[in-house]
Amino acid sequence: MLYTKPLPSATDELFERSKRMVIHVSTNGEFIPLKWNWPETWISVPAVFKDNFSSIYDFEVRNDDVFIVTFPKSGTTWLQEATWLLLNKLNYEEAKRRHLLERSVFMDISTLYGEQTNKGDSVAKAAELKSPRCIKSHLPAHLLPRQIWQKKVKLIYCARNPKDVVLSYGHFLRGKGAYNGSMEEFIDDFLNAETLYSPYWIHVYTMWQMRAEPNIFFTTYEEMKQNLRGVVERLNEFLEQPPLSEAQMEKLLNHLSFESMKANQQVNPTEVIKKSGRPGADFQ
């Protein structure tokens, strides 16, 4: 069951500035192996999400699915590329041929924006992926497909220093023209849990509490920066893939380096929201 309510702290000024319709949503948190007051654990989403929620919550999960979950701007793309390559026998040719968002679908996107996305039905696209599916989401634990917890499929989570998250998130949205306020206003919205997917702390903390679950892989952006080899080795073992030779590891680390990722057009974000004046168009 989805619970909804308006943002209690939202002011007329906030809505006038951002021109978005935002609600708080929550669920009972079925099957999640963590005792928590899930029905009172609210996150901020566009109002259209309540009409599309069931397509995600009731999503048919396969036993070999791998979900990559993060709060926005927390190392998602880095982990997606590493995970997809490890799951697909280091198929660099396929990775060069197809964009990451085709290989590892961002399943939330169309449920949040409806017709404002130019990438079609993201949930349907996730369902159509060939196994093993590598699926991206920014949703917190209790809004993810409930079969993740029922079937205990693999889930990879990456956290990041919140100072870096808010700065990266704000600059990203403002650079896209998807947030109309100043950076200072964005930081206030972030702290007040009025940005998409917030509050940040509960999103991260609940997953951190479950980090010892056998189907959960927990890492941080900072750990990946400091010891990418160690994270890749641990991730490969978690995915139950054959050990990498030294040559394979060196090639993969080079592919995943900051310089290579920055230059790789097949992992860089593509425009997914149509710019318009409609409510929610600036809520990315």
N, C-alpha and C positions, 0 to 999 in steps of 0.2 A: 504493500500500500504506500502511495506517495502522499506525504503531508505537505501542505503549502501554507505560506503566510506572507504578507507584505513585509518589507524591511522596516523594522521598528524605528530605526534611527535615520531613515532617509528623509531629507528635507526637501522642500520645494526648490531650494536653490540647487541641490544636487541634481534633481531631475531636469531642471531647466538647463543646467550646464551640460549634462551628458546626453539628454534627450533619449533616455532608455527606460524600458519597463522591466523592472527587476523584481524577483520574488525570492523568498527563502524556501528551500525544499528539504525534505528528510524522508526516511523510511524506518521500518522496524529493524533493519539490518539482519535479515534472515540468514542463518547458517554461518555468520561470521564468528570465528573462534576467539572472540574478545568480548568480555562482559563490559558493556558500555551503554550509556543512555542514548541509544541511536535515534529514537524518535525526537529527541531534543537537540540533536546535532545537525544544525541547519547550514546549508551553503547557499551562496548567491548565484542565481542563474537568470537568463532572460525568461520572461513569463511563458513564451512559446514552449519551453522545455516540458511543462506539465502535460501538454498534448502529445508529446513524442516520447515521454519517459518509458512507457511500457515496452517499446521496441528495443530499448537497451536492457532494462531490468529483466525481461523475459527472453533475452537473446539466447539462442541454442548454442551452448558451449560444447566444443569437442574435447575429448580427453587429452589430446596432444596440443591444444592451444597454449600459446604463451602471451600473456598480457603485460605490456610495458606501461606502467602508471607513474605519473609524476604530477606535482604542482607545476603550472606553466613556467617556462624558462629555468628549468632545473636539470638540464642535461638530457632531455628526452631524445633528441635526434642522435646524439652520440651513442646512447644505449640502443636505440632502434637499429642503427646501422651495424653495430657490433653483434647484436642478437640475431638479426636476419642473416648475416654472413655465417655465423657459427651454426645456425640451424640449416643452412643451405649449402653446406660443404664448401664454403669460401668461394662462392660463385661470383667472382668479380665482374665477369662479362655481363651477367644478368643485372648486377647492381649498376653497371654503367648504362645499360639499355633502358632500364625502367626507373622512374623516380621513386624515392623511398616511400612517399605517401601512397603509391600504388602497391608497393610490395608489403608495406606495413601500414594498414589503413588507420586513420584517426577517426575512430568510430563515433565520437560525440558530436562532431562538427555540424551535421545537418539537423540533429535534434535540438541544437541550441539556436540555430539561425533560420531554419526552414528554407524558404525560397531565396534567402539572401546569399546562400552559398552557391558557388558556381561549380561545385564538384559532385552534385547529385546526392543520392541517398547513401550516406556513409555507412549506415548500419547494414544495408543490403550489400554494399561493396565488401564490408568485412565478412559477411556471411559467405560471399562467393569466393573468397581466397582459398587457394589450395592448401591442404595440410602439409606440414604444420603451420598453422596461421600465427602470424606475429601481429598483434593488434595493440594499437596505442589508445590510451585514454588519460584524461586529466581529472576524471571523477574520483571522489574519495571512496573509501571502502564500501560504505553502505548504499551507494548509488551505482556501483558497478553491476554487471550481470550477476544475479544471485547464484547462478550455477557455478561461477568461479569458486565460491565457498562450498557449495554442495559437492562438487566433483573434485575439489582441491587441485585444480590445474595450476600450472606454474604462473607466478606473478612476480615481475621484476619491478622494484621501486627504487627511485633515485631522489634523494633530498639535496637541498643546496642552502647555503647561508642565506637567510632571509633578506639581509641587506643587499646582497647581489641579486637576489630574485626580484625584489621590488624595483631596483634601478633598471635591470634588464627588461622586465615586464613593462614598466612605464615608458621607457625609451622606444621599445618595440611598437607598442600600441600608438603612441603619439607619432612615431615615424610613419606608421601606416595610415595616419589620419583616422584611426579608430578610437581615439580618446581626445576629447575637445578641451579638457582642462589642462592646467599647468602641471609640472612634475610634482610640485608641492601638494597640489590638490590630489593627484593620484596617490601619493604616499599616504595622505589622510584617508582616502577611500580604502586603500589596502589595509591600514591599521583598523579601520572601522568595519572591515569585512564586507565592503560594498563593491569589490571588484570580482570579476568572474572566477568561480571555483573557491573563493575565500569562505571561511577563514583559513589562513595558511597553517597555523599551528596545529589545529585538530587534524587537518589533512595529513600532515607529516607524522604527528605523534601517534595516531592510531595505528599507522603502518609500522612505525618503529616498535610499538608494543608487540606486534606480531612477527617481528623479524626472525624469531627462532622457529617459526612454523616451517615444516619441511618443504612446503610448496612456495615459500616466499624468499626472494633474493633481495636483500637490502644493501644499498650502497649510497655513496654521496658523490656529488660533483667534485668536491675537493679531493676525495680519495682517488677518483679517476685521473685528476690532474697530477697528483703526486705519485701514483703507482698504477698506471694504466695496465701494465703487464700483469700485475697481481690481480686486478679486477677481472681482466679477460680470462686468466687461468681459472679463477673461482667461478666466473660465469659459465665457462665452457664445461666445467665439472657439473654445475647445477643443471645445465641443459642436457647432461648425460651424453655428450659428444666425445668422440675419440680424442685423445691428447694431441696437441699440435706439435709438429716438429719445430725445431728452432727456426728453420727457414720460413715455415708457415706463420709462426708467431711474429717474426720480424716484418714480414710483408703486411700482416694485418695491423700491427702497431703503426707502421708507416701510413697505411690507408686511413687509420683513425686519428692520426696526428692532427693538431689544431690547424696547421697550414694546409694539409690535404683536405680536411673537411671544409674549410673555408672556401677552397677553390673548386670543390666538387658541386657542380650544378644539380646533380641528382639527389643531393641531400638538403640543399638550401630550400627554405620555405617558398611555397608558391602562393600567389594571391588566391585566397579562398572565400573572401567576403566581398560581395559587390558593394561598392561605395554608393551610398544613397542617403537620403534624409529620413528614411523610415525609422521608427523606434526600434532600437536594438542594433542598428547598422554599425554603431560605433562601439559595440560591446563585444570585443574579440577575446 
